[in-house]
Structures are given as structure tokens and as C-alpha cells.
Amino acid sequence: MKRIAVFTMLCLMMMGQANSQTMQKEKSKTMKQTEQTDYYTFQLSDKVSRQKVSFKNRYGITLTGDLYLPKNRSSEPLAAIAISGPFGAVKEQSSGLYANTMAERGFVTLAFDPSYTGESGGEPRNVASPDINTEDFSAAVDYLGLQPSVNRNRIGIIGICGFGGMALNATAIDKRVKAVATTSMYDMSRVMAKGYYDRLTIEQRTQMLEQMSQQRWKDAEKETPTAGLRILPEKLEGNEPQFVKDYFDYYRTPRGFHKNSPNSNGAWTATNALSFMNMPLLTYIKEISPRPMLLIAGENAHSRYFTEDAYKAAAEPKESMIIPNAVHVDLYDKTELIPFDKLTSFFTQNLK
């Protein structure tokens, strides 16, 4: 029973090297950030313009994103990249940093909040779906393809962390996507269905599903979903797994905190995992071929095996890149480690 509880907690966390002393020292600064409605965790490049945009997905949910445009560009339509992730993050965090940097390098980029998250629509809040969040990428492609600044035959996508799996799934089904890259990729359906390193037993899985099934009666009775465990704690106790400490260091400190991010500030619904547990995201990964993919992971990332297994399952053309000494969250915002030169050459070559 204890093992099930620990696993459930880690699955619900899913996303933060700080200790409690660091958190206390930075707390006042973090609280000031919660009051800023337009706060970003990175600086906008002076070579780039950013504008807030909105568009609807196939389910009628209005998504909110930031469109980044190179200031020094010709009148010719450019290649474009849709970007989202990590799972439980918002566009003012990692995806915006990626969009800002790739726009500096000559691409039109769109970082967006997924359905039910951040400034995007959808009720209830803080819920995820392998289907709807895959659709969110295609909706971003819809939007980009209608922009006069974009060549609709030259659109790619980048998925970070849990939205790496969504990005691969979207590329498999949406043939308009010409190239896809992922960083610190998570297969969210696999980790929720099978646990980390596929160690969840059938008995544990059954018990988790039983608990969530019973929770549905409670939610139906009160006509509102119950929040699950808080994704990350207010402070660390010191006995957490290293990857949880890493998540904390990003989401719960000024480095990456944002008030709209569930990982920084909240919880998923108690039944959030249900739709992921019997809907494998990467079933059709081979159908991305003949379009190219680039899968990037940190050498010391706890999630590295997701990238390695996806690479094995995919058909050519494919590339894998392992960043020496990097952990999972290093590829969220550490620009000295994120291989932007490689991402630039990959998309320049494959979005011709």
C-alpha cells in the first residue's frame, strides 16, 4: 500500500536542486512574481517581437499563445515552429524561452498554453488529455498556416518533457508537420499506466484505477472535480528523489516559478491519469517517417529511457542527441546546455 501511495504521489508530481533553506530565502521574491500578470521567466530578445494570440482547437477550446517574430526579416514567408511543454508548465516558462531563441534564429514561433492550463480555455482547470493535448499541437499548426508571415509548407513542432510525447503523436497523425524535435521527452501515457521504468504491478495499477473510478462517484455527486495531491510541495523535506528536487528547483524557485503553472502552484484533478492509462501515445510513431525527428535528452536525466525507447521504435530518418552531464530539467532553461545550434540546423535543413 505504501509503495502505491509513493508511486501515485510521484506520478501526480511529474515535474522541480533546491532545499528548504533556499526556498525560504527566495520566498519573498517568488511571492512578488505571483502578483505579476505579465511575468516571464526569461528576457525577450531585442531581435524578436512577441504578441499574444488566440485560436481554437477541433474541440472548440480557445487556446492562448505567444507569437514570436524575427524583427529583421524579409517579406518572404518563413518556416515556423509550434512549441509546448513541459507537462504542467505554461508558455511564460520553458516553451516561451525556446520560442524566443528560435525566433532569434529566423523562425516564426508559437508557444502556447495547452487546453485547461494557463491562459487557455477549457473546464475544469488543470486536467490533461492525450487526445486533446495532441490536438492542441495541430490547432497551433492550423493557426500558423494562416499567418501571412508563415510558409504553411514549412511547419515543424518542438515538444518539451510530457509534451514531447504529444508532439510525436501529433506528428504521426498530422501530415502537415514536416519535422519534429523533442527535449527531455516523457511518454505520459506509459509512465501513468506502468510507473517509472515500468515497475507498476498489475495489482497496483488495478488499485489506482479502482480509487479513481470510485472518485468519479464523489465528483459526480458534488458536480465538480476534486483536486489531487499538490504537484510540488511548499518546501522539501530532504528525503525526496533527486528528480523531484530538480523539479522543485525549477518550478518552486524564481528560476522558473509562474503563478499560472500547475507545477508551480497547484494540483491536477484526482482523476487526471484515467485517460492516459489505456491510451498509449506512441503507438504509431513509425508513421512519422519519412519526415525527420530529433530526440534530445540529458545524459543523467531520470527520463532518458523514454527518449531511447522512442528512438528504437521510430523509423528513419531519426536522430538522437544525448547532452553530457545534463539532468531532465536542465533542458528546460539552461541555454548553455540546450543544443539550440543543433535545433536550428535540424529545422533549417528539414523545413526547406
Residue pairs with C-beta under 8 A, 6 or more apart in sequence:
3 204
4 204
4 207
4 208
7 195
7 196
7 200
7 204
7 208
8 208
8 229
9 229
10 196
10 241
10 244
11 191
11 192
11 195
11 273
12 228
12 229
12 231
12 267
12 268
12 272
12 273
13 229
13 231
13 232
13 244
13 247
14 87
14 88
14 162
14 186
14 188
14 191
14 231
14 263
15 86
15 87
15 88
15 89
15 161
15 162
15 231
15 232
15 247
15 251
15 263
16 232
16 244
16 245
16 246
16 247
16 248
16 249
16 250
16 251
16 252
16 263
16 329
17 242
17 245
17 246
17 249
18 236
18 245
18 248
18 249
18 252
18 253
19 236
19 238
19 245
20 235
20 236
20 237
20 238
22 249
22 253
23 234
23 235
23 236
23 248
23 252
23 253
24 235
26 253
26 254
29 254
30 252
30 253
30 254
30 257
33 39
33 254
33 257
33 258
33 259
34 257
34 259
34 265
36 259
39 92
39 258
39 259
40 92
40 96
41 92
41 93
41 94
41 96
41 97
41 255
41 256
41 257
41 258
41 333
42 96
42 97
42 100
42 333
44 50
44 100
45 100
45 101
45 103
45 104
47 70
47 71
47 72
47 103
47 104
48 68
48 69
48 70
48 71
48 100
48 103
48 104
49 68
49 69
49 71
50 66
50 67
50 68
50 69
50 100
51 66
51 67
51 69
52 64
52 65
52 66
52 67
53 64
53 65
53 66
53 67
53 110
53 143
54 62
54 63
54 64
54 65
55 62
55 63
55 65
55 139
55 140
55 142
55 143
56 62
56 63
56 139
57 63
57 115
57 132
57 135
57 136
57 138
57 139
58 135
58 138
58 139
59 115
59 132
59 135
61 115
61 116
61 120
61 121
61 122
61 132
62 120
62 121
63 112
63 113
63 114
63 115
63 120
63 121
63 136
63 139
63 140
64 91
64 112
64 113
64 118
64 119
64 120
64 121
65 91
65 110
65 111
65 112
65 113
65 140
65 143
66 91
66 96
66 99
66 110
66 111
66 112
67 108
67 109
67 110
67 147
68 99
68 100
68 102
68 103
68 108
68 109
68 110
68 111
69 103
69 108
69 149
70 78
70 103
70 104
70 106
70 107
70 108
73 106
73 149
76 151
77 148
77 149
77 150
77 151
77 154
78 106
78 107
78 108
78 149
78 150
78 151
78 154
79 106
79 107
79 108
79 150
79 151
79 154
79 155
79 156
79 347
79 348
79 351
80 107
80 108
80 109
80 110
80 144
80 147
80 150
80 151
80 154
80 155
80 156
81 99
81 102
81 107
81 108
81 109
81 110
81 155
81 156
81 157
81 158
81 347
82 109
82 110
82 112
82 137
82 140
82 141
82 144
82 155
82 156
82 157
82 158
83 95
83 98
83 99
83 102
83 109
83 110
83 111
83 112
83 157
83 158
83 159
83 160
84 91
84 95
84 111
84 112
84 113
84 114
84 136
84 137
84 140
84 159
84 160
84 163
84 166
84 167
85 94
85 95
85 159
85 160
85 161
85 162
85 163
85 164
85 166
85 167
86 93
86 94
86 95
86 160
86 161
86 162
86 163
86 184
86 186
86 263
86 332
87 128
87 161
87 162
87 163
87 186
87 188
88 117
88 162
88 231
88 261
88 262
88 263
88 268
89 95
89 160
89 161
89 251
89 258
89 261
89 263
89 332
90 113
90 117
90 118
90 119
90 258
90 260
90 261
91 99
91 111
91 112
91 113
91 118
91 119
92 118
92 258
92 260
92 261
93 256
93 258
93 261
93 332
93 333
94 160
94 161
94 256
94 332
94 333
95 111
95 112
95 158
95 160
95 163
96 111
97 332
97 333
97 335
98 109
98 111
98 158
98 160
98 338
99 109
99 110
99 111
100 109
101 335
101 338
101 340
102 109
102 158
102 340
102 343
102 344
102 347
103 109
105 340
105 344
106 344
106 348
107 347
107 351
108 144
108 147
108 149
108 150
110 140
110 143
110 144
112 120
112 136
112 140
113 119
113 120
113 260
114 120
114 128
114 133
114 136
114 163
115 121
115 122
115 129
115 132
115 133
115 135
115 136
116 122
116 123
116 124
116 125
116 126
116 127
116 128
116 129
116 132
117 125
117 126
117 128
117 260
117 262
118 260
118 261
119 260
122 132
124 224
124 225
124 269
126 227
126 262
126 266
126 267
126 268
126 269
126 272
127 225
127 268
127 269
127 272
128 162
128 188
128 268
128 272
128 275
128 276
129 275
130 166
130 169
130 188
130 189
130 275
130 276
130 279
130 281
131 275
131 279
133 163
133 166
134 166
134 169
134 170
134 173
134 281
135 170
136 166
137 157
137 159
137 163
137 166
137 167
137 170
137 174
137 177
138 170
138 173
138 174
138 176
140 157
141 155
141 157
141 174
141 176
141 177
144 150
144 152
144 155
145 152
145 155
145 176
146 152
152 176
153 178
154 178
154 351
154 352
155 176
155 177
155 178
155 351
156 177
156 178
156 179
156 180
156 181
156 347
156 350
156 351
157 167
157 170
157 171
157 177
157 180
157 181
158 167
158 180
158 181
158 182
158 183
158 343
159 165
159 166
159 167
159 168
159 180
159 181
159 182
159 183
159 185
160 182
160 183
160 184
160 331
160 332
161 183
161 184
161 185
161 186
161 303
161 328
161 332
162 186
162 188
164 182
164 183
164 184
164 185
164 186
164 295
164 306
164 307
165 182
165 185
165 186
165 187
165 188
165 189
165 281
165 282
165 306
165 310
166 188
166 281
167 180
167 181
167 182
168 180
168 182
168 185
168 281
168 282
168 285
168 288
168 293
168 310
169 281
169 282
169 284
170 177
170 180
171 177
171 180
171 288
171 291
171 293
172 284
172 285
172 287
172 288
173 284
173 287
177 291
178 291
178 350
178 351
179 291
179 292
179 293
179 294
179 346
179 347
179 350
179 351
180 288
180 291
180 292
180 293
180 294
181 293
181 294
181 295
181 296
181 343
181 346
181 347
182 293
182 294
182 295
182 296
182 307
182 310
183 296
183 297
183 331
183 338
184 296
184 297
184 298
184 301
184 303
184 307
184 328
184 329
184 331
184 332
185 295
185 297
185 303
185 306
185 307
185 310
186 303
186 306
187 281
187 282
187 306
187 309
187 310
188 276
188 281
189 276
189 277
189 279
189 280
189 281
189 282
190 198
190 280
190 281
190 282
190 306
191 306
192 273
192 276
192 277
193 200
193 205
193 276
193 277
193 278
193 280
194 200
194 205
195 204
196 302
197 305
200 208
205 277
208 273
208 277
209 274
209 277
212 270
212 271
212 273
212 274
215 226
215 270
215 271
216 271
218 226
219 225
219 226
219 270
219 271
225 269
225 270
225 271
226 269
226 270
226 271
227 266
227 267
227 268
227 269
227 270
228 267
228 268
228 269
228 270
228 271
228 272
229 267
230 266
230 267
231 251
231 262
231 263
231 266
231 267
231 268
232 244
232 247
232 248
232 251
232 252
232 263
232 264
233 248
233 252
234 252
236 244
236 245
236 248
240 248
241 302
242 302
242 327
243 302
243 303
243 327
243 328
246 327
246 328
246 329
247 263
247 329
249 255
249 329
250 256
250 329
250 332
250 333
251 257
251 261
251 263
251 264
252 264
255 333
256 264
256 332
256 333
257 264
257 265
258 264
258 265
259 265
262 268
282 310
282 313
285 310
285 313
285 314
286 313
286 314
286 315
288 314
288 315
289 314
289 315
289 316
289 317
289 318
290 315
290 316
290 317
291 317
291 350
292 317
292 318
292 319
292 346
292 350
293 314
293 317
293 318
293 319
294 318
294 319
294 320
294 321
294 342
294 343
294 346
295 307
295 310
295 311
295 314
295 318
295 319
295 320
295 321
296 307
296 320
296 321
296 322
296 323
296 331
296 339
296 342
296 343
297 303
297 304
297 306
297 307
297 308
297 320
297 321
297 322
297 323
297 331
298 304
298 322
298 323
298 325
298 326
298 327
298 328
298 330
298 331
298 337
299 322
299 323
299 324
299 325
299 326
300 325
300 326
300 327
301 326
301 327
301 328
301 330
301 331
302 327
302 328
303 328
304 322
307 320
308 320
311 318
311 320
319 346
321 339
321 342
323 330
323 331
323 337
323 338
323 339
326 334
326 337
330 337
330 338
331 337
331 338
